[in-house]
């Protein structure tokens, strides 16, 4: 065999090795593409199952039940103001409790559903309810609230620096104060924070927010003076603070318990949606009081809510068996834990979870 034949044979063998590498690389790429398609198809499959259930449900199930709960809360306001006018201690305390529960239902369940447009199929009415519940009742800007909750928290759930519930972290506070005392200041802090976030907003939105927040606060104050018969502005304002702060402690707890301490992701490297939500969202068990005040989507159906945020509270509860069964069949986590267990976790691991930045989770083979 002469030199030319050797060179030619070597070139052929080199081409074969190169071809084998290309085939191997192409095989890996095809495998990765296949995995991506499988992940997407899993979410599409679950979406079809849920949409089928939603289409088969009546308006009463889709929206009516939750609208009725909100209507019942508003109907409880007149007797609550009248009970606060009573000279009997028991009736007065009953009025305080009724006002506190009513405020929690309207400002937590109502604002949350309104921010997702879950109270009406009409966009016009959806915008109206968002302004009514978030600004008048909740003392916050609807534009800023929707931007922070829908476009950041839901779009970037458990992504460090974006949707990791960082707005509820106050690292310089000791754990006992943060978990049990600081939340009592939420009614005072909320409108002040709303004002700081109005910078850069259109002038019309700024003016509307200031007027609506002022209307909501002053209307309650006026009713306490003229209907409940409070004799001084101080006692009326104190009653407002007590009623508005009555359930702010579990409100803050719920906001952090269901995300912080779970898998966290990098802004530049995150898993597909179904993996992100199944690993980064947790359900609390059913609780009659919290379910009614905060809604199923914030308590025992939080996983379902993050997968399908447009659903109402009752529909989240209805599709819960479908979602839990599907994730189990696909060998994906369906995280659940008790309120007390999460409280103990945060109390003992406060420095790690709330002061230091939580570590980024690498879901190998998922991103």
C-alpha positions, 0 to 999 in steps of 0.5 A, spaced: 500 500 500 503 506 497 502 513 501 496 515 497 492 509 499 494 510 507 492 517 507 486 516 503 484 510 508 486 515 514 481 520 511 476 515 510 476 513 518 477 520 520 470 521 516 467 515 519 469 517 526 467 525 525 460 522 522 460 517 529 461 524 533 456 528 529 451 522 530 452 522 537 451 529 538 445 529 534 442 523 538 443 527 544 440 533 541 434 529 539 433 526 546 433 533 549 428 535 544 424 529 545 424 531 553 422 538 552 416 536 548 414 531 553 415 536 558 410 541 554 406 535 553 405 533 560 402 541 561 398 540 555 395 534 557 393 536 564 391 543 562 386 539 557 383 535 563 382 541 567 379 545 561 374 539 560 372 540 568 371 547 567 367 547 561 362 541 564 361 546 570 356 551 571 357 558 572 355 557 580 361 553 580 365 557 576 364 564 579 357 564 583 360 560 590 365 565 591 361 571 589 356 569 594 361 569 599 364 576 598 356 578 598 355 575 604 361 579 607 358 585 605 352 584 608 355 582 614 358 590 615 351 593 617 350 589 623 358 589 625 357 597 625 351 596 629 354 591 634 360 596 635 355 601 637 353 597 643 354 598 650 354 591 652 362 588 652 359 581 649 356 585 643 361 590 642 367 584 641 362 580 637 362 587 632 369 587 632 370 580 630 365 580 625 368 586 622 375 583 622 373 577 619 369 581 614 375 585 612 379 579 611 374 576 606 374 582 602 381 584 602 384 578 601 379 573 598 376 579 594 383 582 592 386 576 590 380 573 585 379 580 583 387 581 581 386 574 577 380 577 573 376 571 576 370 575 578 367 576 572 368 574 564 368 581 562 374 585 562 371 591 563 367 589 569 374 585 571 378 592 571 372 595 575 372 589 581 380 590 581 380 597 582 374 596 587 377 591 591 384 592 591 384 600 592 378 602 595 378 595 600 385 593 600 388 600 600 393 599 595 394 600 587 391 595 583 396 597 577 402 595 582 398 590 585 397 586 579 404 587 576 407 584 582 403 578 583 401 576 576 407 578 572 412 577 577 410 572 583 406 568 578 411 568 572 417 567 576 415 563 582 421 561 586 426 565 582 431 568 586 430 576 586 423 575 582 418 571 584 421 568 591 416 572 596 422 577 597 417 583 598 415 579 605 422 579 608 425 583 613 432 580 614 433 585 620 427 583 624 428 578 629 424 571 628 419 572 634 418 580 632 417 578 624 413 572 625 408 574 630 408 582 631 411 586 625 405 583 621 400 587 626 403 593 622 401 591 615 394 595 615 399 602 616 404 599 612 400 597 606 398 604 603 404 607 605 408 602 600 402 603 595 404 611 595 412 609 594 410 604 588 406 610 585 412 613 582 413 612 575 406 611 574 401 615 569 398 621 573 391 618 572 393 612 575 396 616 581 390 620 582 385 615 581 389 610 587 390 616 592 382 618 591 380 610 591 385 609 597 382 615 601 375 613 600 376 606 602 379 609 609 375 615 610 368 611 609 370 606 614 372 612 619 366 616 617 361 610 619 365 608 625 363 615 628 356 616 625 353 609 625 357 606 631 358 612 635 365 613 637 366 619 640 373 621 638 378 620 632 383 616 636 378 610 638 375 610 631 382 609 628 384 604 633 378 600 632 380 600 624 387 598 626 384 592 630 379 590 625 384 590 619 390 587 623 386 581 626 388 576 621 394 579 618 399 574 622 396 568 618 396 572 612 403 573 612 405 566 614 401 564 608 405 568 604 411 565 606 410 558 608 407 556 601 414 558 597 420 560 601 424 554 604 422 550 597 426 549 591 429 555 588 431 557 581 436 561 578 433 567 573 437 564 567 436 557 569 429 554 571 425 548 569 419 548 565 412 550 568 409 544 571 416 542 574 417 549 577 410 549 580 410 542 583 417 543 586 416 550 588 409 551 591 406 547 597 398 546 599 396 547 607 391 543 609 383 545 609 382 550 615 374 552 615 376 559 617 382 560 613 379 557 607 373 562 608 377 568 609 383 567 604 380 562 599 382 555 597 387 558 592 391 561 598 390 555 602 389 548 600 389 549 593 395 553 592 399 548 587 392 548 583 392 556 583 399 556 581 398 551 575 391 555 573 391 562 576 385 564 572 381 559 576 376 561 582 377 558 589 371 553 588 374 551 581 381 550 584 378 545 589 374 542 584 380 540 580 384 539 586 383 531 585 385 531 578 391 535 579 394 531 585 392 524 581 396 527 575 402 529 578 402 523 582 402 518 576 407 522 572 412 522 579 412 529 580 411 532 587 405 534 590 407 538 596 403 538 602 404 540 609 401 543 616 400 550 618 404 548 625 409 544 621 411 550 617 411 555 623 416 550 626 420 550 620 420 557 619 421 559 627 427 554 627 430 555 620 429 563 620 436 565 619 437 560 613 430 561 610 429 569 611 435 572 613 440 569 608 439 568 601 436 561 600 440 556 595 438 555 588 436 548 586 438 544 580 433 539 578 438 535 574 435 533 567 429 538 568 431 544 566 
